[in-house]
Structures are given as structure tokens and as C-alpha cells.
Amino acid sequence: MKKNNLFPLLVFVAFFVVNFKVEVYAQVKSDATKQLVVVSKMNIRPGNVAVNNQGVIFATLHPLGNPSVQLALIKGENKIEPFPNSSWQREAGKMATAHSFDTPLGINTDENGNVWVIDMGLNFGQTRLFGFNAKSKENIFSLTFPEEVAPKGSFIQDLAVDIKNGFIYLADIANPGILVVNISKKEVKRLKQHPSFLSEDIDMIIDSKVINFGGKPARVGVNPITISADKETLFYGAMNGKTWYSISARAIRENKKDDEISSTIKKVGSKPISDGVATDSNGNHYYTNLCDKGIDKWNAKTKKLEPVIRDARLLWLDNVSLQGGYIYMAVNQLDKTPAFTGTTDLGKPPYFIYKMKIN
């Protein structure tokens, strides 16, 4: 008798839970979809986007597309302008020089509105970091990384900027690790290797397909990297990983011993499989979610991961940038490139930079 009475109740509870989840997901998707605004629509892949505190929008053009412009200002939905000028751009098929880009990808801005870009040097053979004044377009910083820190074949492509203390932190996915640049000394070092820099043994699945990279299931290490508003804590995680870590930026700045720096590494919480991240002044982290075509937020108050948007148009969200109450996002179908497919480029232009209002 008890079994018969309980069965309808269990069915009702299961029905309610399933439908509640569906409704929550649908609400996130439908509400957020209405908020997507096209910032740029282009026939070439954007790499990363960064917006400074004057609202100037910068974007790298992804090196896997071999573009003739590598760094640009976004001047309108259908207009880009080479930055800082045309002479810095490497023509397709030609080699870079000391004063021209090779294969830049990661980009960020500082509190002064200046823009910082890491040039991976995939053709040039050397990794270089550049800084530019956004207004005068003057090259204010250049540093070529020594081979022992960034050997040929490195893929250093994400960066967090601390102009307050004069440091920049970068992630290398080819030889998974974190690099640190002291701006005033024009020096760069690589932190001691740590298991948290490596990929987790987890597949990237998009549209029910396991994504390969280099002919086998992708296992990409440390990639999204960001820093707290007070510049005291660095956060990072592997692209192929669901664990979010922190490390003391102060210990790094003070040049503590390797083991002392490593001892500050902590697990912060969960993240999605992601290619980019941005952190707001309240300590919330916004990640690109590659598998679910969206953005997730690690809520600093609840210490939990929550969806912000799900949208079929977000075909490989490469990175995000926060500015003026908006989150900007570069969408480039990167998993359709030969590096992932192993065949031809299956991407279908146009590619987009979007923005969306956030609370």
C-alpha cells in the first residue's frame, strides 16, 4: 500500500525537477540571446578582443587564418583599422621584422588605457611582448623572450596585466606553464612546472563530437589566466580542465623561492572547458564555455559556477573582455580550422565580435 502511494509522488517530483531544469536553461538562453549585440562582422577570424577604459575596441586577427592584418581597431560593424598602423602589419606570406607583428593573439589593456599584445612568433621563431599607447599609438614597450624561457614552438597566447605593480603574467600551452614579465626590468622568467598547469584527462565535446587537436583528442594545458582587481591573486586553469586555481601574485612579485611560490597554489572552484576568462571588480570570473556554446560565471558570493548565456551562434568563444557594464566576446569557429579538423578549413564566415550587457 505504501509503495503504491509513493509511486505517483516520486513521478511528480521527477517530472517537476526535469522541467524546472529545462525551464531554467531556456530562460538563460532566451533572455541572453535577446541581449547579444553585433560589434563586428568579418570574413576573417578574430583572435582575441580587448576593450580599454575609454571604450576603444582592439582585436587581434587569428594567426591560424594567416591574415594580412594582425592587430586592429574595431571602428564599426563592418570596419577595422590596422593598429598602430599599416607598417606594423605583416603581409601574408612575408616574414615579420623587429617592428612588425608575426602571429599575435593574446591581448589585454591596463588602467591607463594602453594595450598589451603577446606575439607568439610562430613563423618568426621568437616570442615578443608589445605595449602601445592607445591614443598616440606609440610603441611604449617591446621585449623579446630569450630562448631558454620561450623556445621555438612555444604557444604563449593569454595574458593578465598588472600595471599597478609593473608585471604581466602569461600562459604557454605548448610547454604548459606560466611566464612572468617584470616591466621595469624588462625581464621574463618561467615559473617552476606544476601539475595544475597541465591538461586534465577530459575530452572537449562540441555538437556530440570529440574535438581533436594535432590529430588526437585535444589535451590543452594552462590557458585562461586572469588577475584579481587588487592584483594580489593570479587565477588560471587548463583549457581541457574543469578546475580553477589561484596562486599568490605577491609571492611571484617578491621573487620568492620556487617551492614557496608553488605552495600558494590552491583550488578555487570549478570552470568549464574554456579558452578565455575575465574577472570583474567583485571577484566574479566569466569563462568562455566551448562545449555548451556560451559563457559561465563563477560567482564570488556563492562560490559556484552558473550559466550566463547559451546561444548556437557562439561557435568557439575564443575570449572575453569586460568594460562599461558589457562583456565583449570573440567568436571564430576555431575548431573548424585544419589544426583541429586535420583536413580543410570547415569554418563558414562571417565571424563575429559580440557584446552583451551584464549586471
C-alpha positions as CSV (number, residue, x, y, z in Angstrom):
1,M,0.0,0.0,0.0
2,K,2.8,2.4,0.9
3,K,4.6,1.6,-2.4
4,N,1.5,2.4,-4.4
5,N,1.1,5.7,-2.6
6,L,4.7,6.7,-3.0
7,F,5.0,6.0,-6.7
8,P,2.8,8.8,-8.0
9,L,4.6,11.2,-5.7
10,L,8.0,10.2,-7.0
11,V,6.8,10.5,-10.6
12,F,5.6,14.0,-9.8
13,V,8.8,15.1,-8.2
14,A,10.9,13.7,-11.1
15,F,8.7,15.5,-13.6
16,F,9.0,18.8,-11.7
17,V,12.8,18.6,-11.3
18,V,13.3,17.8,-15.0
19,N,11.0,20.5,-16.2
20,F,12.4,23.0,-13.7
21,K,15.9,22.4,-15.2
22,V,14.6,22.8,-18.7
23,E,12.8,26.0,-17.9
24,V,15.9,27.5,-16.2
25,Y,18.1,26.6,-19.2
26,A,15.5,28.0,-21.6
27,Q,15.2,31.2,-19.6
28,V,19.0,31.7,-19.6
29,K,19.1,31.0,-23.3
30,S,16.1,33.1,-24.4
31,D,16.9,36.2,-22.2
32,A,20.6,36.3,-23.1
33,T,20.0,35.7,-26.8
34,K,18.0,38.9,-27.0
35,Q,20.9,40.8,-25.5
36,L,23.6,39.8,-28.0
37,V,24.7,42.8,-30.0
38,V,27.0,42.6,-33.1
39,V,30.1,44.7,-32.6
40,S,31.9,43.4,-35.7
41,K,31.0,41.1,-38.5
42,M,34.0,40.0,-40.6
43,N,35.2,37.5,-43.2
44,I,38.4,36.8,-41.3
45,R,38.6,35.2,-37.9
46,P,39.1,37.5,-34.9
47,G,41.6,36.2,-32.4
48,N,41.1,38.0,-29.0
49,V,39.2,41.2,-28.2
50,A,40.1,43.8,-25.6
51,V,38.3,47.0,-24.7
52,N,40.0,49.7,-22.7
53,N,38.6,52.2,-20.2
54,Q,37.9,54.7,-22.9
55,G,35.8,52.2,-24.8
56,V,38.3,51.7,-27.6
57,I,37.9,48.2,-29.0
58,F,41.0,46.3,-30.1
59,A,41.2,42.8,-31.7
60,T,43.9,40.5,-32.9
61,L,43.1,38.5,-36.1
62,H,43.7,34.9,-35.5
63,P,47.1,33.6,-36.8
64,L,45.6,30.3,-37.9
65,G,43.8,32.3,-40.7
66,N,47.1,33.8,-41.9
67,P,45.6,37.4,-42.0
68,S,47.2,40.3,-43.7
69,V,46.3,42.5,-40.7
70,Q,47.3,41.1,-37.3
71,L,46.1,43.8,-34.8
72,A,43.2,46.2,-35.5
73,L,40.9,48.8,-34.0
74,I,37.2,47.9,-34.4
75,K,35.7,51.0,-35.8
76,G,32.2,49.7,-36.7
77,E,30.3,46.6,-37.6
78,N,32.0,46.3,-41.0
79,K,35.1,48.4,-40.5
80,I,38.5,47.7,-38.9
81,E,41.6,49.9,-38.9
82,P,45.2,48.5,-38.6
83,F,46.7,49.3,-35.2
84,P,49.0,51.0,-34.5
85,N,49.4,51.5,-38.3
86,S,49.8,49.5,-41.5
87,S,53.6,49.3,-41.2
88,W,53.3,47.1,-38.2
89,Q,51.2,44.5,-40.1
90,R,52.9,41.5,-41.7
91,E,51.8,40.8,-45.2
92,A,50.6,37.3,-45.7
93,G,53.5,35.1,-46.9
94,K,56.2,37.5,-45.7
95,M,58.4,37.4,-42.6
96,A,58.0,39.7,-39.7
97,T,60.7,42.2,-38.7
98,A,61.7,43.7,-35.3
99,H,59.0,46.4,-35.8
100,S,56.2,44.3,-37.3
101,F,53.9,41.6,-36.0
102,D,54.2,37.9,-36.7
103,T,51.5,35.9,-35.0
104,P,49.9,37.9,-32.2
105,L,46.9,36.5,-30.4
106,G,46.6,37.4,-26.7
107,I,45.6,41.0,-26.0
108,N,44.7,43.0,-22.9
109,T,44.5,46.6,-21.6
110,D,45.6,48.3,-18.5
111,E,44.2,51.1,-16.2
112,N,45.9,53.7,-18.3
113,G,44.0,52.6,-21.4
114,N,47.2,51.2,-23.0
115,V,47.1,47.9,-24.9
116,W,49.4,44.9,-24.5
117,V,49.7,42.1,-27.0
118,I,51.7,38.9,-27.0
119,D,53.2,37.9,-30.3
120,M,53.7,34.1,-30.3
121,G,56.3,34.3,-33.2
122,L,55.2,31.0,-34.8
123,N,56.9,32.0,-38.0
124,F,59.4,34.5,-36.6
125,G,60.8,31.9,-34.1
126,Q,60.7,34.3,-31.1
127,T,58.0,35.3,-28.7
128,R,57.7,39.0,-28.2
129,L,55.6,41.2,-25.9
130,F,54.5,44.7,-27.1
131,G,52.8,47.6,-25.4
132,F,51.1,50.5,-27.2
133,N,49.7,53.9,-26.1
134,A,46.1,53.7,-27.2
135,K,45.9,57.5,-28.0
136,S,49.3,58.3,-29.6
137,K,49.7,54.7,-30.9
138,E,53.3,54.9,-29.8
139,N,55.1,51.6,-29.1
140,I,55.9,52.0,-25.4
141,F,57.3,48.6,-24.6
142,S,59.0,45.8,-26.5
143,L,60.6,42.6,-25.1
144,T,61.9,39.6,-27.0
145,F,61.8,36.5,-24.8
146,P,65.0,34.5,-24.5
147,E,65.1,31.0,-26.0
148,E,65.6,29.3,-22.6
149,V,62.3,30.8,-21.4
150,A,60.3,30.6,-24.6
151,P,61.9,28.2,-27.0
152,K,60.8,28.0,-30.6
153,G,57.5,26.2,-30.8
154,S,56.1,27.9,-27.7
155,F,52.4,28.9,-27.9
156,I,52.2,31.8,-25.4
157,Q,48.8,33.3,-26.0
158,D,47.0,34.6,-23.0
159,L,48.0,37.3,-20.6
160,A,47.0,39.1,-17.4
161,V,48.2,42.7,-16.9
162,D,49.2,44.3,-13.6
163,I,50.3,47.8,-14.5
164,K,50.0,48.9,-10.8
165,N,53.0,46.8,-9.8
166,G,54.6,46.5,-13.2
167,F,54.1,42.8,-14.0
168,I,52.5,40.8,-16.8
169,Y,51.6,37.1,-16.5
170,L,51.3,34.8,-19.5
171,A,50.2,31.3,-20.2
172,D,52.1,28.8,-22.5
173,I,50.0,25.9,-23.8
174,A,52.8,24.2,-25.9
175,N,55.1,23.7,-22.9
176,P,52.4,24.2,-20.2
177,G,53.5,26.9,-17.8
178,I,53.2,30.4,-16.5
179,L,55.7,33.2,-17.5
180,V,56.2,36.4,-15.6
181,V,57.4,39.7,-17.1
182,N,58.9,42.4,-14.9
183,I,58.1,45.5,-17.0
184,S,60.6,48.0,-15.4
185,K,63.5,45.5,-15.6
186,K,62.4,44.1,-19.0
187,E,63.0,40.6,-17.7
188,V,60.9,37.4,-18.1
189,K,61.0,34.2,-16.2
190,R,59.1,30.9,-16.2
191,L,57.6,29.6,-13.0
192,K,58.6,26.1,-11.9
193,Q,56.4,23.4,-13.5
194,H,53.4,22.4,-11.5
195,P,50.7,19.7,-12.1
196,S,48.0,22.4,-12.1
197,F,49.5,23.8,-15.4
198,L,48.7,20.6,-17.2
199,S,45.6,19.4,-19.0
200,E,43.2,17.2,-17.2
201,D,42.3,13.9,-19.0
202,I,39.0,15.2,-20.2
203,D,37.6,15.4,-23.7
204,M,36.3,18.6,-25.3
205,I,33.0,17.6,-26.9
206,I,31.2,20.1,-29.2
207,D,28.0,19.1,-31.1
208,S,28.4,15.5,-29.7
209,K,31.9,15.2,-31.3
210,V,35.2,14.8,-29.5
211,I,37.4,17.7,-30.7
212,N,40.9,16.7,-31.9
213,F,44.0,18.9,-31.9
214,G,47.0,17.8,-33.8
215,G,45.4,14.5,-34.8
216,K,44.3,13.3,-31.4
217,P,41.8,14.3,-28.7
218,A,42.7,17.8,-27.5
219,R,44.6,17.9,-24.2
220,V,45.4,21.6,-23.9
221,G,47.0,22.9,-20.7
222,V,47.1,26.2,-18.9
223,N,45.4,28.8,-21.0
224,P,42.8,31.1,-19.4
225,I,44.6,33.4,-17.0
226,T,43.4,36.4,-15.1
227,I,44.2,38.6,-12.1
228,S,42.2,39.9,-9.2
229,A,41.2,43.6,-9.0
230,D,43.7,44.2,-6.2
231,K,46.4,42.5,-8.2
232,E,47.3,40.1,-5.3
233,T,46.0,36.9,-6.8
234,L,46.5,35.2,-10.1
235,F,43.9,32.8,-11.4
236,Y,44.3,30.2,-14.1
237,G,43.2,26.8,-15.4
238,A,43.8,24.4,-18.3
239,M,41.6,24.7,-21.4
240,N,40.9,20.9,-21.2
241,G,40.1,21.1,-17.5
242,K,37.3,21.9,-15.1
243,T,39.4,23.0,-12.1
244,W,40.1,26.7,-11.3
245,Y,43.3,27.6,-9.5
246,S,44.9,30.6,-7.7
247,I,48.5,31.5,-7.0
248,S,49.9,34.4,-5.0
249,A,50.9,37.2,-7.3
250,R,52.7,38.9,-4.3
251,A,54.9,35.8,-3.8
252,I,55.8,35.9,-7.5
253,R,56.5,39.7,-7.5
254,E,58.7,39.3,-4.4
255,N,60.7,36.7,-6.2
256,K,60.1,34.0,-3.5
257,K,61.7,30.6,-4.0
258,D,60.1,28.2,-6.4
259,D,58.7,25.9,-3.8
260,E,57.4,28.8,-1.7
261,I,55.5,30.2,-4.8
262,S,54.1,26.7,-5.6
263,S,52.9,26.3,-2.0
264,T,50.5,29.2,-2.6
265,I,48.6,27.3,-5.3
266,K,45.1,26.5,-4.3
267,K,42.0,25.0,-5.9
268,V,39.4,27.8,-6.1
269,G,36.4,26.0,-7.7
270,S,35.0,24.7,-11.0
271,K,35.3,26.0,-14.5
272,P,34.0,24.9,-17.9
273,I,36.3,23.7,-20.7
274,S,37.3,27.2,-21.8
275,D,39.6,29.3,-24.0
276,G,39.2,32.7,-22.2
277,V,38.3,34.4,-19.0
278,A,37.8,37.9,-17.5
279,T,37.4,38.9,-13.9
280,D,35.3,41.8,-12.6
281,S,36.0,44.1,-9.6
282,N,33.8,42.0,-7.3
283,G,35.9,38.8,-7.9
284,N,33.4,37.1,-10.3
285,H,35.1,35.2,-13.1
286,Y,33.5,34.9,-16.6
287,Y,34.6,32.0,-18.7
288,T,34.0,31.0,-22.3
289,N,32.2,27.7,-22.3
290,L,33.4,25.9,-25.5
291,C,31.3,22.8,-25.2
292,D,28.0,24.5,-24.4
293,K,28.4,27.5,-26.7
294,G,28.2,30.1,-24.0
295,I,29.6,31.9,-21.0
296,D,29.7,30.7,-17.4
297,K,30.2,32.8,-14.3
298,W,32.0,31.7,-11.1
299,N,30.0,33.6,-8.5
300,A,32.3,35.1,-5.9
301,K,29.5,35.1,-3.3
302,T,28.1,31.6,-3.8
303,K,31.4,30.1,-4.8
304,K,29.5,28.2,-7.6
305,L,29.5,28.1,-11.3
306,E,26.4,29.4,-13.1
307,P,25.4,29.8,-16.8
308,V,25.2,33.3,-18.2
309,I,24.3,32.6,-21.8
310,R,23.8,29.7,-24.2
311,D,23.5,30.5,-27.9
312,A,24.1,28.5,-31.0
313,R,25.8,31.5,-32.6
314,L,28.6,31.3,-30.1
315,L,30.7,28.9,-32.2
316,W,34.0,28.8,-30.3
317,L,34.1,31.7,-27.9
318,D,37.9,32.5,-28.0
319,N,38.0,35.1,-25.3
320,V,36.0,37.7,-23.3
321,S,36.7,41.3,-22.2
322,L,34.8,43.3,-19.5
323,Q,34.2,47.0,-19.9
324,G,31.5,49.5,-19.2
325,G,28.9,47.0,-17.9
326,Y,29.3,44.9,-21.1
327,I,31.1,41.6,-21.8
328,Y,32.7,41.5,-25.2
329,M,33.4,38.2,-26.9
330,A,35.3,37.0,-29.9
331,V,33.6,34.1,-31.8
332,N,35.7,32.4,-34.5
333,Q,34.8,28.8,-35.2
334,L,38.4,27.8,-34.3
335,D,37.5,24.1,-34.1
336,K,36.8,24.2,-37.8
337,T,40.4,25.1,-38.7
338,P,42.8,22.5,-40.1
339,A,44.7,22.4,-36.8
340,F,41.6,20.8,-35.3
341,T,39.9,19.1,-38.2
342,G,43.1,17.6,-39.7
343,T,41.6,18.4,-43.2
344,T,40.5,21.6,-44.7
345,D,39.0,24.7,-43.1
346,L,35.4,24.0,-42.4
347,G,34.6,27.4,-41.0
348,K,31.9,29.5,-42.6
349,P,32.2,33.3,-42.5
350,P,31.1,35.7,-41.2
351,Y,32.8,35.6,-37.8
352,F,31.8,37.9,-35.0
353,I,32.7,40.1,-32.1
354,Y,29.6,40.4,-29.9
355,K,28.8,42.3,-26.7
356,M,26.2,41.7,-24.1
357,K,25.0,43.7,-21.1
358,I,25.7,42.1,-17.7
359,N,24.7,43.0,-14.2
